[in-house]
Amino acid sequence: MKNADTTIDTASNFAHGVVDKATEATNMAVDTISEKGKELKNSEQRLMKEASDYVRDNPITSVSIAIGVGFLLSKFLNNR
């Protein structure tokens, strides 16, 4: 009976170790993804500010670009 108890304890300890390692790996992945998400959000905010500043500083160029892109998109999408 003692041999069975020892085997059960060994298996239980092994299972707990596996679960602990999986939990640690999952937590590390979540932390990494969270950090990358923050970096992406900061990049997005910086790019939006730069684009906004460009449009504010160059309104005629910005409108011209928008009209040109709109024209090209309409030509491309109507040919489909």
Gaussian input, Z-matrix of N, CA and C with variables (Angstrom, degrees):
# hf/3-21g

backbone

0 1
 N
 C     1     B1
 C     2     B2     1     A1
 N     3     B3     2     A2     1     D1
 C     4     B4     3     A3     2     D2
 C     5     B5     4     A4     3     D3
 N     6     B6     5     A5     4     D4
 C     7     B7     6     A6     5     D5
 C     8     B8     7     A7     6     D6
 N     9     B9     8     A8     7     D7
 C    10    B10     9     A9     8     D8
 C    11    B11    10    A10     9     D9
 N    12    B12    11    A11    10    D10
 C    13    B13    12    A12    11    D11
 C    14    B14    13    A13    12    D12
 N    15    B15    14    A14    13    D13
 C    16    B16    15    A15    14    D14
 C    17    B17    16    A16    15    D15
 N    18    B18    17    A17    16    D16
 C    19    B19    18    A18    17    D17
 C    20    B20    19    A19    18    D18
 N    21    B21    20    A20    19    D19
 C    22    B22    21    A21    20    D20
 C    23    B23    22    A22    21    D21
 N    24    B24    23    A23    22    D22
 C    25    B25    24    A24    23    D23
 C    26    B26    25    A25    24    D24
 N    27    B27    26    A26    25    D25
 C    28    B28    27    A27    26    D26
 C    29    B29    28    A28    27    D27
 N    30    B30    29    A29    28    D28
 C    31    B31    30    A30    29    D29
 C    32    B32    31    A31    30    D30
 N    33    B33    32    A32    31    D31
 C    34    B34    33    A33    32    D32
 C    35    B35    34    A34    33    D33
 N    36    B36    35    A35    34    D34
 C    37    B37    36    A36    35    D35
 C    38    B38    37    A37    36    D36
 N    39    B39    38    A38    37    D37
 C    40    B40    39    A39    38    D38
 C    41    B41    40    A40    39    D39
 N    42    B42    41    A41    40    D40
 C    43    B43    42    A42    41    D41
 C    44    B44    43    A43    42    D42
 N    45    B45    44    A44    43    D43
 C    46    B46    45    A45    44    D44
 C    47    B47    46    A46    45    D45
 N    48    B48    47    A47    46    D46
 C    49    B49    48    A48    47    D47
 C    50    B50    49    A49    48    D48
 N    51    B51    50    A50    49    D49
 C    52    B52    51    A51    50    D50
 C    53    B53    52    A52    51    D51
 N    54    B54    53    A53    52    D52
 C    55    B55    54    A54    53    D53
 C    56    B56    55    A55    54    D54
 N    57    B57    56    A56    55    D55
 C    58    B58    57    A57    56    D56
 C    59    B59    58    A58    57    D57
 N    60    B60    59    A59    58    D58
 C    61    B61    60    A60    59    D59
 C    62    B62    61    A61    60    D60
 N    63    B63    62    A62    61    D61
 C    64    B64    63    A63    62    D62
 C    65    B65    64    A64    63    D63
 N    66    B66    65    A65    64    D64
 C    67    B67    66    A66    65    D65
 C    68    B68    67    A67    66    D66
 N    69    B69    68    A68    67    D67
 C    70    B70    69    A69    68    D68
 C    71    B71    70    A70    69    D69
 N    72    B72    71    A71    70    D70
 C    73    B73    72    A72    71    D71
 C    74    B74    73    A73    72    D72
 N    75    B75    74    A74    73    D73
 C    76    B76    75    A75    74    D74
 C    77    B77    76    A76    75    D75
 N    78    B78    77    A77    76    D76
 C    79    B79    78    A78    77    D77
 C    80    B80    79    A79    78    D78
 N    81    B81    80    A80    79    D79
 C    82    B82    81    A81    80    D80
 C    83    B83    82    A82    81    D81
 N    84    B84    83    A83    82    D82
 C    85    B85    84    A84    83    D83
 C    86    B86    85    A85    84    D84
 N    87    B87    86    A86    85    D85
 C    88    B88    87    A87    86    D86
 C    89    B89    88    A88    87    D87
 N    90    B90    89    A89    88    D88
 C    91    B91    90    A90    89    D89
 C    92    B92    91    A91    90    D90
 N    93    B93    92    A92    91    D91
 C    94    B94    93    A93    92    D92
 C    95    B95    94    A94    93    D93
 N    96    B96    95    A95    94    D94
 C    97    B97    96    A96    95    D95
 C    98    B98    97    A97    96    D96
 N    99    B99    98    A98    97    D97
 C   100   B100    99    A99    98    D98
 C   101   B101   100   A100    99    D99
 N   102   B102   101   A101   100   D100
 C   103   B103   102   A102   101   D101
 C   104   B104   103   A103   102   D102
 N   105   B105   104   A104   103   D103
 C   106   B106   105   A105   104   D104
 C   107   B107   106   A106   105   D105
 N   108   B108   107   A107   106   D106
 C   109   B109   108   A108   107   D107
 C   110   B110   109   A109   108   D108
 N   111   B111   110   A110   109   D109
 C   112   B112   111   A111   110   D110
 C   113   B113   112   A112   111   D111
 N   114   B114   113   A113   112   D112
 C   115   B115   114   A114   113   D113
 C   116   B116   115   A115   114   D114
 N   117   B117   116   A116   115   D115
 C   118   B118   117   A117   116   D116
 C   119   B119   118   A118   117   D117
 N   120   B120   119   A119   118   D118
 C   121   B121   120   A120   119   D119
 C   122   B122   121   A121   120   D120
 N   123   B123   122   A122   121   D121
 C   124   B124   123   A123   122   D122
 C   125   B125   124   A124   123   D123
 N   126   B126   125   A125   124   D124
 C   127   B127   126   A126   125   D125
 C   128   B128   127   A127   126   D126
 N   129   B129   128   A128   127   D127
 C   130   B130   129   A129   128   D128
 C   131   B131   130   A130   129   D129
 N   132   B132   131   A131   130   D130
 C   133   B133   132   A132   131   D131
 C   134   B134   133   A133   132   D132
 N   135   B135   134   A134   133   D133
 C   136   B136   135   A135   134   D134
 C   137   B137   136   A136   135   D135
 N   138   B138   137   A137   136   D136
 C   139   B139   138   A138   137   D137
 C   140   B140   139   A139   138   D138
 N   141   B141   140   A140   139   D139
 C   142   B142   141   A141   140   D140
 C   143   B143   142   A142   141   D141
 N   144   B144   143   A143   142   D142
 C   145   B145   144   A144   143   D143
 C   146   B146   145   A145   144   D144
 N   147   B147   146   A146   145   D145
 C   148   B148   147   A147   146   D146
 C   149   B149   148   A148   147   D147
 N   150   B150   149   A149   148   D148
 C   151   B151   150   A150   149   D149
 C   152   B152   151   A151   150   D150
 N   153   B153   152   A152   151   D151
 C   154   B154   153   A153   152   D152
 C   155   B155   154   A154   153   D153
 N   156   B156   155   A155   154   D154
 C   157   B157   156   A156   155   D155
 C   158   B158   157   A157   156   D156
 N   159   B159   158   A158   157   D157
 C   160   B160   159   A159   158   D158
 C   161   B161   160   A160   159   D159
 N   162   B162   161   A161   160   D160
 C   163   B163   162   A162   161   D161
 C   164   B164   163   A163   162   D162
 N   165   B165   164   A164   163   D163
 C   166   B166   165   A165   164   D164
 C   167   B167   166   A166   165   D165
 N   168   B168   167   A167   166   D166
 C   169   B169   168   A168   167   D167
 C   170   B170   169   A169   168   D168
 N   171   B171   170   A170   169   D169
 C   172   B172   171   A171   170   D170
 C   173   B173   172   A172   171   D171
 N   174   B174   173   A173   172   D172
 C   175   B175   174   A174   173   D173
 C   176   B176   175   A175   174   D174
 N   177   B177   176   A176   175   D175
 C   178   B178   177   A177   176   D176
 C   179   B179   178   A178   177   D177
 N   180   B180   179   A179   178   D178
 C   181   B181   180   A180   179   D179
 C   182   B182   181   A181   180   D180
 N   183   B183   182   A182   181   D181
 C   184   B184   183   A183   182   D182
 C   185   B185   184   A184   183   D183
 N   186   B186   185   A185   184   D184
 C   187   B187   186   A186   185   D185
 C   188   B188   187   A187   186   D186
 N   189   B189   188   A188   187   D187
 C   190   B190   189   A189   188   D188
 C   191   B191   190   A190   189   D189
 N   192   B192   191   A191   190   D190
 C   193   B193   192   A192   191   D191
 C   194   B194   193   A193   192   D192
 N   195   B195   194   A194   193   D193
 C   196   B196   195   A195   194   D194
 C   197   B197   196   A196   195   D195
 N   198   B198   197   A197   196   D196
 C   199   B199   198   A198   197   D197
 C   200   B200   199   A199   198   D198
 N   201   B201   200   A200   199   D199
 C   202   B202   201   A201   200   D200
 C   203   B203   202   A202   201   D201
 N   204   B204   203   A203   202   D202
 C   205   B205   204   A204   203   D203
 C   206   B206   205   A205   204   D204
 N   207   B207   206   A206   205   D205
 C   208   B208   207   A207   206   D206
 C   209   B209   208   A208   207   D207
 N   210   B210   209   A209   208   D208
 C   211   B211   210   A210   209   D209
 C   212   B212   211   A211   210   D210
 N   213   B213   212   A212   211   D211
 C   214   B214   213   A213   212   D212
 C   215   B215   214   A214   213   D213
 N   216   B216   215   A215   214   D214
 C   217   B217   216   A216   215   D215
 C   218   B218   217   A217   216   D216
 N   219   B219   218   A218   217   D217
 C   220   B220   219   A219   218   D218
 C   221   B221   220   A220   219   D219
 N   222   B222   221   A221   220   D220
 C   223   B223   222   A222   221   D221
 C   224   B224   223   A223   222   D222
 N   225   B225   224   A224   223   D223
 C   226   B226   225   A225   224   D224
 C   227   B227   226   A226   225   D225
 N   228   B228   227   A227   226   D226
 C   229   B229   228   A228   227   D227
 C   230   B230   229   A229   228   D228
 N   231   B231   230   A230   229   D229
 C   232   B232   231   A231   230   D230
 C   233   B233   232   A232   231   D231
 N   234   B234   233   A233   232   D232
 C   235   B235   234   A234   233   D233
 C   236   B236   235   A235   234   D234
 N   237   B237   236   A236   235   D235
 C   238   B238   237   A237   236   D236
 C   239   B239   238   A238   237   D237

   B1=1.4378
   B2=1.5245
   B3=1.3610
   B4=1.4440
   B5=1.5214
   B6=1.3127
   B7=1.4552
   B8=1.5245
   B9=1.3316
   B10=1.4689
   B11=1.5207
   B12=1.3427
   B13=1.4621
   B14=1.5341
   B15=1.3335
   B16=1.4582
   B17=1.5228
   B18=1.3257
   B19=1.4636
   B20=1.5249
   B21=1.3225
   B22=1.4672
   B23=1.5290
   B24=1.3326
   B25=1.4628
   B26=1.5378
   B27=1.3193
   B28=1.4628
   B29=1.5178
   B30=1.3331
   B31=1.4639
   B32=1.5271
   B33=1.3092
   B34=1.4699
   B35=1.5190
   B36=1.3271
   B37=1.4630
   B38=1.5256
   B39=1.3350
   B40=1.4563
   B41=1.5251
   B42=1.3379
   B43=1.4685
   B44=1.5235
   B45=1.3107
   B46=1.4655
   B47=1.5270
   B48=1.3234
   B49=1.4630
   B50=1.5212
   B51=1.3329
   B52=1.4669
   B53=1.5278
   B54=1.3221
   B55=1.4628
   B56=1.5259
   B57=1.3208
   B58=1.4608
   B59=1.5314
   B60=1.3379
   B61=1.4645
   B62=1.5276
   B63=1.3232
   B64=1.4697
   B65=1.5275
   B66=1.3146
   B67=1.4648
   B68=1.5193
   B69=1.3168
   B70=1.4617
   B71=1.5275
   B72=1.3284
   B73=1.4683
   B74=1.5232
   B75=1.3216
   B76=1.4625
   B77=1.5202
   B78=1.3160
   B79=1.4665
   B80=1.5278
   B81=1.3209
   B82=1.4622
   B83=1.5295
   B84=1.3319
   B85=1.4660
   B86=1.5229
   B87=1.3201
   B88=1.4634
   B89=1.5218
   B90=1.3194
   B91=1.4579
   B92=1.5297
   B93=1.3232
   B94=1.4648
   B95=1.5213
   B96=1.3216
   B97=1.4637
   B98=1.5209
   B99=1.3138
   B100=1.4630
   B101=1.5217
   B102=1.3207
   B103=1.4710
   B104=1.5196
   B105=1.3324
   B106=1.4636
   B107=1.5268
   B108=1.3131
   B109=1.4586
   B110=1.5221
   B111=1.3213
   B112=1.4678
   B113=1.5281
   B114=1.3383
   B115=1.4606
   B116=1.5293
   B117=1.3311
   B118=1.4624
   B119=1.5244
   B120=1.3221
   B121=1.4592
   B122=1.5210
   B123=1.3331
   B124=1.4644
   B125=1.5243
   B126=1.3354
   B127=1.4628
   B128=1.5217
   B129=1.3227
   B130=1.4650
   B131=1.5262
   B132=1.3207
   B133=1.4615
   B134=1.5287
   B135=1.3279
   B136=1.4680
   B137=1.5272
   B138=1.3380
   B139=1.4621
   B140=1.5281
   B141=1.3358
   B142=1.4666
   B143=1.5278
   B144=1.3132
   B145=1.4706
   B146=1.5221
   B147=1.3345
   B148=1.4604
   B149=1.5228
   B150=1.3402
   B151=1.4698
   B152=1.5208
   B153=1.3214
   B154=1.4619
   B155=1.5208
   B156=1.3161
   B157=1.4628
   B158=1.5280
   B159=1.3283
   B160=1.4601
   B161=1.5224
   B162=1.3253
   B163=1.4680
   B164=1.5252
   B165=1.3203
   B166=1.4672
   B167=1.5297
   B168=1.3337
   B169=1.4645
   B170=1.5300
   B171=1.3363
   B172=1.4695
   B173=1.5278
   B174=1.3203
   B175=1.4687
   B176=1.5307
   B177=1.3195
   B178=1.4665
   B179=1.5230
   B180=1.3056
   B181=1.4640
   B182=1.5254
   B183=1.3259
   B184=1.4678
   B185=1.5189
   B186=1.3296
   B187=1.4621
   B188=1.5206
   B189=1.3234
   B190=1.4662
   B191=1.5286
   B192=1.3097
   B193=1.4662
   B194=1.5213
   B195=1.3268
   B196=1.4663
   B197=1.5274
   B198=1.3220
   B199=1.4695
   B200=1.5251
   B201=1.3326
   B202=1.4616
   B203=1.5196
   B204=1.3026
   B205=1.4690
   B206=1.5184
   B207=1.3195
   B208=1.4680
   B209=1.5111
   B210=1.3212
   B211=1.4602
   B212=1.5266
   B213=1.3344
   B214=1.4702
   B215=1.5246
   B216=1.3161
   B217=1.4701
   B218=1.5170
   B219=1.3299
   B220=1.4579
   B221=1.5192
   B222=1.3293
   B223=1.4700
   B224=1.5361
   B225=1.3147
   B226=1.4562
   B227=1.5296
   B228=1.3236
   B229=1.4637
   B230=1.5305
   B231=1.3294
   B232=1.4682
   B233=1.5205
   B234=1.3084
   B235=1.4634
   B236=1.5059
   B237=1.2651
   B238=1.4693
   B239=1.4567
   A1=111.54
   A2=114.83
   A3=118.78
   A4=111.60
   A5=116.83
   A6=121.62
   A7=110.50
   A8=117.14
   A9=121.64
   A10=109.92
   A11=117.47
   A12=120.78
   A13=110.90
   A14=115.65
   A15=120.21
   A16=110.58
   A17=116.44
   A18=121.07
   A19=110.54
   A20=116.52
   A21=121.13
   A22=110.24
   A23=116.50
   A24=120.10
   A25=111.03
   A26=116.78
   A27=121.10
   A28=110.95
   A29=115.99
   A30=120.48
   A31=110.61
   A32=116.62
   A33=121.26
   A34=110.98
   A35=116.39
   A36=119.97
   A37=111.69
   A38=115.89
   A39=120.47
   A40=110.53
   A41=116.27
   A42=121.10
   A43=110.89
   A44=117.74
   A45=121.19
   A46=111.08
   A47=115.88
   A48=119.61
   A49=111.70
   A50=115.98
   A51=120.41
   A52=109.95
   A53=116.64
   A54=120.74
   A55=110.39
   A56=117.76
   A57=121.14
   A58=111.34
   A59=116.59
   A60=119.88
   A61=111.00
   A62=116.92
   A63=120.46
   A64=110.66
   A65=116.35
   A66=120.73
   A67=110.61
   A68=116.96
   A69=121.02
   A70=110.92
   A71=116.68
   A72=120.53
   A73=110.70
   A74=116.79
   A75=120.89
   A76=110.72
   A77=117.06
   A78=120.56
   A79=111.41
   A80=116.91
   A81=120.13
   A82=110.20
   A83=116.58
   A84=120.45
   A85=110.72
   A86=117.03
   A87=121.04
   A88=110.16
   A89=117.42
   A90=120.99
   A91=110.94
   A92=116.42
   A93=121.17
   A94=110.74
   A95=116.73
   A96=120.84
   A97=110.39
   A98=116.80
   A99=120.51
   A100=110.65
   A101=116.78
   A102=120.76
   A103=110.86
   A104=116.95
   A105=120.57
   A106=110.37
   A107=117.02
   A108=120.90
   A109=111.33
   A110=116.05
   A111=120.35
   A112=110.43
   A113=116.57
   A114=120.39
   A115=110.76
   A116=116.54
   A117=120.23
   A118=111.42
   A119=116.24
   A120=119.72
   A121=110.39
   A122=117.29
   A123=120.50
   A124=111.37
   A125=116.81
   A126=120.72
   A127=110.87
   A128=116.12
   A129=120.49
   A130=110.67
   A131=117.06
   A132=120.61
   A133=111.06
   A134=116.54
   A135=120.46
   A136=110.22
   A137=117.53
   A138=121.04
   A139=111.62
   A140=116.86
   A141=120.11
   A142=110.41
   A143=116.87
   A144=119.88
   A145=110.32
   A146=117.29
   A147=120.71
   A148=110.93
   A149=116.76
   A150=120.37
   A151=110.58
   A152=116.54
   A153=120.93
   A154=111.13
   A155=116.72
   A156=121.02
   A157=110.72
   A158=117.32
   A159=120.83
   A160=110.52
   A161=116.57
   A162=120.67
   A163=110.14
   A164=116.83
   A165=120.93
   A166=110.96
   A167=116.79
   A168=121.02
   A169=112.99
   A170=117.16
   A171=121.99
   A172=110.79
   A173=118.70
   A174=119.91
   A175=113.71
   A176=118.37
   A177=119.93
   A178=110.31
   A179=117.02
   A180=121.09
   A181=110.45
   A182=116.43
   A183=120.74
   A184=111.29
   A185=117.19
   A186=120.68
   A187=109.92
   A188=117.42
   A189=121.15
   A190=110.93
   A191=116.43
   A192=120.41
   A193=110.16
   A194=117.22
   A195=121.04
   A196=110.69
   A197=117.35
   A198=120.30
   A199=110.09
   A200=116.91
   A201=120.41
   A202=112.49
   A203=116.95
   A204=120.63
   A205=110.11
   A206=117.29
   A207=120.87
   A208=111.65
   A209=117.05
   A210=121.37
   A211=110.75
   A212=116.07
   A213=119.52
   A214=111.93
   A215=116.76
   A216=119.57
   A217=111.40
   A218=117.59
   A219=119.55
   A220=110.87
   A221=117.53
   A222=120.85
   A223=110.45
   A224=115.78
   A225=119.93
   A226=111.43
   A227=117.53
   A228=121.16
   A229=111.73
   A230=119.10
   A231=121.32
   A232=111.62
   A233=118.14
   A234=121.67
   A235=113.11
   A236=117.70
   A237=120.63
   A238=109.91
   D1=-35.15
   D2=179.67
   D3=-66.16
   D4=-34.28
   D5=178.96
   D6=-64.25
   D7=-40.56
   D8=178.47
   D9=-66.09
   D10=-41.75
   D11=178.94
   D12=-62.45
   D13=-39.63
   D14=179.08
   D15=-65.57
   D16=-41.89
   D17=179.00
   D18=-63.70
   D19=-43.17
   D20=179.22
   D21=-63.89
   D22=-43.30
   D23=178.90
   D24=-62.95
   D25=-41.73
   D26=179.07
   D27=-62.97
   D28=-45.96
   D29=179.18
   D30=-63.78
   D31=-40.67
   D32=179.38
   D33=-64.20
   D34=-44.55
   D35=178.33
   D36=-63.13
   D37=-40.56
   D38=177.68
   D39=-61.80
   D40=-46.38
   D41=179.87
   D42=-61.61
   D43=-42.55
   D44=177.90
   D45=-62.56
   D46=-39.93
   D47=178.05
   D48=-63.11
   D49=-42.58
   D50=179.04
   D51=-63.42
   D52=-44.94
   D53=179.56
   D54=-62.89
   D55=-41.67
   D56=178.83
   D57=-62.43
   D58=-42.90
   D59=178.90
   D60=-66.04
   D61=-40.58
   D62=178.31
   D63=-64.56
   D64=-40.36
   D65=178.36
   D66=-64.48
   D67=-43.19
   D68=179.10
   D69=-62.96
   D70=-43.91
   D71=179.33
   D72=-64.27
   D73=-40.63
   D74=178.48
   D75=-63.74
   D76=-44.03
   D77=178.85
   D78=-62.85
   D79=-39.30
   D80=178.07
   D81=-64.86
   D82=-41.33
   D83=179.12
   D84=-64.19
   D85=-42.49
   D86=179.01
   D87=-62.76
   D88=-42.97
   D89=178.85
   D90=-61.93
   D91=-43.41
   D92=179.91
   D93=-64.01
   D94=-45.55
   D95=179.83
   D96=-64.12
   D97=-40.13
   D98=178.42
   D99=-62.48
   D100=-44.07
   D101=179.37
   D102=-63.81
   D103=-43.39
   D104=178.61
   D105=-63.77
   D106=-37.52
   D107=177.22
   D108=-61.71
   D109=-42.30
   D110=177.67
   D111=-63.60
   D112=-41.88
   D113=179.21
   D114=-62.94
   D115=-42.36
   D116=178.98
   D117=-64.60
   D118=-40.43
   D119=179.04
   D120=-64.02
   D121=-42.54
   D122=177.44
   D123=-62.91
   D124=-40.85
   D125=177.98
   D126=-63.55
   D127=-42.82
   D128=178.99
   D129=-61.36
   D130=-45.35
   D131=179.92
   D132=-63.19
   D133=-40.30
   D134=179.44
   D135=-65.28
   D136=-45.10
   D137=179.86
   D138=-64.39
   D139=-39.95
   D140=178.18
   D141=-63.87
   D142=-40.24
   D143=178.57
   D144=-65.34
   D145=-43.39
   D146=179.28
   D147=-63.20
   D148=-42.96
   D149=178.80
   D150=-64.27
   D151=-42.90
   D152=178.42
   D153=-62.11
   D154=-43.19
   D155=177.90
   D156=-63.19
   D157=-40.81
   D158=179.77
   D159=-63.39
   D160=-45.91
   D161=179.76
   D162=-62.38
   D163=-41.51
   D164=179.65
   D165=-64.51
   D166=-39.35
   D167=-177.97
   D168=-80.26
   D169=-24.91
   D170=-175.90
   D171=-133.04
   D172=66.27
   D173=-174.13
   D174=-65.55
   D175=-40.11
   D176=-177.79
   D177=-68.29
   D178=-44.46
   D179=177.63
   D180=-61.00
   D181=-41.68
   D182=-178.77
   D183=-64.08
   D184=-44.78
   D185=179.24
   D186=-65.33
   D187=-39.77
   D188=178.65
   D189=-62.35
   D190=-44.22
   D191=178.05
   D192=-62.47
   D193=-44.28
   D194=-179.79
   D195=-61.44
   D196=-42.82
   D197=178.87
   D198=-64.30
   D199=-43.76
   D200=179.42
   D201=-62.39
   D202=-44.43
   D203=178.74
   D204=-64.97
   D205=-41.98
   D206=177.67
   D207=-61.24
   D208=-41.77
   D209=178.66
   D210=-63.58
   D211=-46.81
   D212=179.69
   D213=-63.44
   D214=-41.30
   D215=178.28
   D216=-64.00
   D217=-41.34
   D218=179.98
   D219=-65.18
   D220=-39.06
   D221=177.14
   D222=-65.16
   D223=-45.13
   D224=-178.79
   D225=-64.73
   D226=-44.08
   D227=-176.43
   D228=-75.21
   D229=-28.69
   D230=178.57
   D231=-76.30
   D232=-23.04
   D233=178.70
   D234=-80.47
   D235=-6.11
   D236=-177.88
   D237=-82.41

